[in-house]
Amino acid sequence: MAGQSRSSNTLVVPQARQALEQLKYEAAQQLGVQIPQDGYYGNIATRDAGSLGGYITKKLVQIAEQQLSGQGGQFR
């Protein structure tokens, strides 16, 4: 199951999956959170999972704001 998502969420733009995965790994690296090799997040501490989600949300909002202001939007 490594690399497979167990989530029932579906992406509006399926091509965005790779970019979101990259963002997840970048966020984990920034926060010092170890991503499970088997893809199972059930053993990650709630605090770490919340930190990852918050960081990713913050970055996605920044990207959207940049795109809306006409500055483009790259994952940074």
ROKOLLO-272540 format. One line per field, with one value per atom (N, C-alpha, C): x, y, z; residue number from 1; atom name. Coordinates in Angstrom, 3 decimals, decimal comma. Layout:
BEGIN
east = (X;...)
north = (Y;...)
up = (Z;...)
seq = (NUM;...)
atom = (CA;...)
This chain:
BEGIN
east = (0,800;0,000;0,842;2,136;3,001;2,659;2,529;2,264;0,812;-0,038;-1,448;-2,188;-3,137;-3,935;-5,144;-5,437;-6,623;-7,802;-7,601;-8,617;-9,742;-10,941;-12,069;-12,284;-11,449;-11,560;-11,151;-11,866;-11,488;-11,080;-10,051;-9,566;-10,400;-10,675;-11,391;-10,509;-9,204;-8,225;-7,280;-7,541;-6,730;-5,235;-4,878;-3,479;-2,754;-3,475;-2,881;-2,341;-2,633;-2,234;-0,725;0,068;1,523;2,009;1,452;1,847;1,474;0,322;-0,089;0,798;1,188;2,103;3,446;3,928;5,193;5,076;3,962;3,738;3,708;3,107;3,038;4,439;5,278;6,634;7,487;7,300;8,012;7,588;6,287;5,783;6,359;6,379;6,917;8,396;9,133;10,554;10,733;9,957;10,045;9,723;8,752;8,288;9,009;9,849;10,572;9,694;8,638;7,715;8,096;8,202;8,559;7,310;7,299;6,190;6,361;5,311;5,416;5,689;6,632;6,982;5,836;4,999;3,909;2,650;2,674;1,532;0,422;0,604;-0,416;-0,128;-1,063;-0,865;-1,490;-2,022;-2,700;-1,796;-0,489;0,436;1,129;0,786;1,369;0,645;1,410;0,815;-0,179;-1,257;-2,287;-1,696;-0,778;-0,144;0,614;1,339;2,088;1,158;0,105;-0,857;-1,519;-1,870;-2,466;-1,501;-0,241;0,777;0,942;0,977;1,092;-0,098;-1,286;-2,488;-2,544;-2,186;-2,180;-1,168;0,021;1,081;0,667;0,120;-0,309;-1,424;-2,378;-3,466;-2,923;-2,001;-1,391;-0,716;0,048;0,737;-0,265;-1,322;-2,324;-3,029;-3,296;-3,907;-2,948;-1,671;-0,675;-0,611;-0,618;-0,570;-1,813;-2,975;-4,215;-4,200;-3,715;-3,635;-2,703;-1,584;-0,640;-1,277;-2,005;-2,643;-3,724;-4,474;-5,535;-4,980;-3,793;-3,197;-2,401;-2,364;-1,694;-0,208;0,311;1,748;2,137;1,242;1,539;1,474;1,812;1,765;2,544;3,674;4,493;4,600;4,767;5,009;6,388;6,453;7,747;7,975)
north = (-1,198;0,000;1,261;1,148;2,318;3,278;4,556;5,579;5,721;4,834;4,927;5,651;6,467;7,207;6,372;6,376;5,678;6,633;7,866;8,892;8,664;9,026;8,932;10,259;11,254;12,539;12,391;13,087;13,084;14,500;14,602;15,899;16,412;17,696;18,318;18,284;18,494;18,438;17,277;16,100;14,926;15,116;15,962;16,205;16,909;17,450;18,156;17,191;15,919;14,950;14,966;14,980;14,964;16,233;17,377;18,628;18,615;18,060;17,971;17,011;15,913;14,980;15,654;16,405;17,126;18,125;18,841;19,814;19,123;17,940;17,188;16,821;16,351;15,967;17,180;18,289;19,514;20,003;19,934;20,360;19,472;18,180;17,250;17,543;17,824;18,130;19,421;20,442;21,720;21,561;20,710;20,551;19,434;18,673;17,580;16,383;16,185;15,071;13,958;12,745;11,591;11,039;11,021;10,444;8,930;8,175;6,711;6,140;5,220;4,608;3,776;3,228;2,378;3,167;4,494;5,324;5,347;4,633;4,583;5,662;6,584;7,715;7,502;6,338;6,068;6,123;5,973;5,993;7,336;8,329;9,664;10,362;11,079;11,817;12,847;13,036;13,989;15,377;15,752;17,064;17,201;16,163;16,191;16,242;15,453;15,450;16,823;17,420;18,755;19,801;19,684;20,620;20,510;19,279;19,073;19,684;19,388;19,910;21,424;22,008;23,463;24,108;23,522;24,049;23,979;22,842;22,670;23,657;23,825;24,773;26,187;26,561;27,896;28,108;27,115;27,239;27,314;26,524;26,557;27,910;28,503;29,838;30,864;30,770;31,703;31,586;30,364;30,143;30,741;30,517;31,053;32,579;33,169;34,630;35,173;34,492;34,918;34,827;33,753;33,587;34,640;34,936;35,936;37,337;37,589;38,910;39,019;37,931;37,948;37,703;37,230;37,003;35,583;34,793;33,385;32,626;31,368;30,595;29,320;29,278;28,079;27,622;26,320;25,802;26,245;27,002;27,497;27,024)
up = (0,000;0,000;0,000;-0,046;0,004;-1,123;-0,764;-1,752;-2,145;-1,682;-2,017;-0,913;-1,309;-0,340;0,069;1,338;1,832;1,948;1,548;1,675;0,667;1,062;0,144;-0,574;-0,274;-0,954;-2,409;-3,282;-4,689;-5,063;-5,888;-6,318;-7,472;-7,465;-8,573;-9,816;-9,611;-10,699;-10,395;-10,939;-10,617;-10,884;-11,838;-12,147;-10,995;-10,046;-8,913;-7,856;-7,971;-6,953;-6,712;-7,771;-7,614;-6,909;-7,262;-6,614;-5,136;-4,809;-3,408;-2,622;-3,243;-2,589;-2,317;-3,300;-3,132;-1,989;-1,935;-0,868;0,492;0,556;1,808;2,298;1,390;1,777;2,152;1,439;1,791;3,177;3,459;4,756;5,859;5,636;6,639;6,898;5,846;6,001;6,796;6,481;7,190;8,674;8,977;10,354;11,108;10,411;11,053;11,375;10,596;10,787;9,821;10,324;9,485;8,811;7,481;6,721;6,725;7,081;7,106;5,718;5,621;4,345;3,769;4,639;4,149;3,788;4,002;3,646;4,681;5,788;6,839;7,876;8,029;8,934;10,308;10,560;11,824;13,041;12,834;13,965;14,154;13,336;13,492;14,636;15,447;16,565;16,031;16,759;16,357;16,159;17,025;16,921;15,596;15,200;13,947;12,744;12,786;11,680;11,551;12,670;12,652;12,141;12,534;12,055;10,540;10,041;8,592;7,855;8,329;7,687;7,716;8,847;8,972;8,047;7,975;7,117;5,650;5,253;3,866;3,524;4,416;4,188;4,041;4,899;4,842;3,485;3,018;1,735;0,574;0,628;-0,444;-0,499;0,657;0,698;0,112;0,454;-0,107;-1,623;-2,120;-3,569;-4,240;-3,663;-4,224;-4,218;-3,136;-3,067;-4,139;-4,367;-5,400;-6,776;-7,021;-8,324;-8,537;-7,489;-7,609;-7,800;-7,272;-7,432;-8,727;-9,509;-10,798;-10,741;-9,617;-9,476;-9,831;-10,300;-10,565;-9,259;-9,288;-8,055;-8,168;-7,572;-7,540;-6,096;-5,914;-4,570;-4,154;-3,082;-2,591;-1,198)
seq = (1;1;1;2;2;2;3;3;3;4;4;4;5;5;5;6;6;6;7;7;7;8;8;8;9;9;9;10;10;10;11;11;11;12;12;12;13;13;13;14;14;14;15;15;15;16;16;16;17;17;17;18;18;18;19;19;19;20;20;20;21;21;21;22;22;22;23;23;23;24;24;24;25;25;25;26;26;26;27;27;27;28;28;28;29;29;29;30;30;30;31;31;31;32;32;32;33;33;33;34;34;34;35;35;35;36;36;36;37;37;37;38;38;38;39;39;39;40;40;40;41;41;41;42;42;42;43;43;43;44;44;44;45;45;45;46;46;46;47;47;47;48;48;48;49;49;49;50;50;50;51;51;51;52;52;52;53;53;53;54;54;54;55;55;55;56;56;56;57;57;57;58;58;58;59;59;59;60;60;60;61;61;61;62;62;62;63;63;63;64;64;64;65;65;65;66;66;66;67;67;67;68;68;68;69;69;69;70;70;70;71;71;71;72;72;72;73;73;73;74;74;74;75;75;75;76;76;76)
atom = (N;CA;C;N;CA;C;N;CA;C;N;CA;C;N;CA;C;N;CA;C;N;CA;C;N;CA;C;N;CA;C;N;CA;C;N;CA;C;N;CA;C;N;CA;C;N;CA;C;N;CA;C;N;CA;C;N;CA;C;N;CA;C;N;CA;C;N;CA;C;N;CA;C;N;CA;C;N;CA;C;N;CA;C;N;CA;C;N;CA;C;N;CA;C;N;CA;C;N;CA;C;N;CA;C;N;CA;C;N;CA;C;N;CA;C;N;CA;C;N;CA;C;N;CA;C;N;CA;C;N;CA;C;N;CA;C;N;CA;C;N;CA;C;N;CA;C;N;CA;C;N;CA;C;N;CA;C;N;CA;C;N;CA;C;N;CA;C;N;CA;C;N;CA;C;N;CA;C;N;CA;C;N;CA;C;N;CA;C;N;CA;C;N;CA;C;N;CA;C;N;CA;C;N;CA;C;N;CA;C;N;CA;C;N;CA;C;N;CA;C;N;CA;C;N;CA;C;N;CA;C;N;CA;C;N;CA;C;N;CA;C;N;CA;C;N;CA;C;N;CA;C;N;CA;C;N;CA;C;N;CA;C;N;CA;C)
